[in-house]
Amino acid sequence: MKSTIFSVAAFAAVAAAAPAKNNLLAVRQAASAITDGDILNYALTLEHLEDKFYREVLDKFSESDFEGAGFPAPFYANLKTISKDESTHVSFLTAALKAAGVTPVEECTYDFGLTSVNMSIATASVLEGVGVSAYLGAAADIMSKNYLTAAGSILTVESRHSAYIRDALAQIPFASPFDAPLKYNEVYTLAAPFIKSCPSTNPPLPVKAFPMLTASPDNPKTVTSGTKITLLTDGYTVKAADGQSQIYAAFITVTGPVFTEATPVEGGFSLTVPTADEGMAPIAGQMYVVLTGCNTVVTDETTAAGPAVVEVTPS
């Protein structure tokens, strides 16, 4: 397999050259100011993805399929309600953009790889968690108080979706007292693998995808602070510019990233899940981890890969 080497220090210059399949939406120069219209279209892009995902799941699997997979009858009915919620979010954001004179993005073409009920619901859990973190991360950039309130009302519903699905998967429904905010490019990096193409008429979004980072399927089934895990860099290698400086894994939290040293191994990096300092947001629940050459701050300029999604059970 051909491998690309990314220098951490030079990453900002080559980020746009990350795996091409992740760069499917038109990209605007990062220097452009992000407007409320951009943020609403960013949110609509995610809502389109969730809306289509649930519609495909419900089209592919029947209520009996869900019962056969161990999900009780009410779960299927509630999943239909979640699907309707996502469709309503799409309609609302589309109408808001049109009312503001902004062209709304249209639905893209997706590949969710729906092979089983259990895999589909595991994917739903990740998507809902990412949705919560996306709205949380964008909130501070919304200028209009009306838009901010509307986005907040969607965020709370996405959070309830997330807790309900996590509980159905026998995960702790609210594993942390805090949710983690994600930046635009971090969210797009997680969404992009599902997006195969988008209408050429869609307005460009101020986003780019970092190289994909995934948790190894060979990691322990239960991960807690102190657990050793592996993150995979499929098809590329991350190295410090000088070839010897330390690479770090940064766990993103609302009170700031928590860093731990990352050791190169075949196919990726090995690391130990850290513990947050007392009084800070804990490392628990659906966590997001990026690779970086910096151990003080996480920015688009210092991020080399990721985020990866890692489920951490509270200690």
Salt bridges, closest charged atoms under 4 A:
ASP38 OD1 - ARG28 NH1 3.12
GLU47 OE1 - HIS89 ND1 3.34
ASP51 OD1 - ARG55 NE 3.29
ASP85 OD2 - HIS161 NE2 2.75
GLU86 OE1 - HIS89 ND1 3.35
GLU86 OE2 - HIS161 ND1 3.24
GLU107 OE1 - ARG55 NH2 2.41
GLU128 OE2 - HIS161 ND1 3.42
GLU158 OE2 - HIS89 ND1 3.33
GLU158 OE1 - HIS161 ND1 3.69
GLU186 OE2 - LYS183 NZ 3.97
GLU311 OE2 - ARG166 NH2 2.65
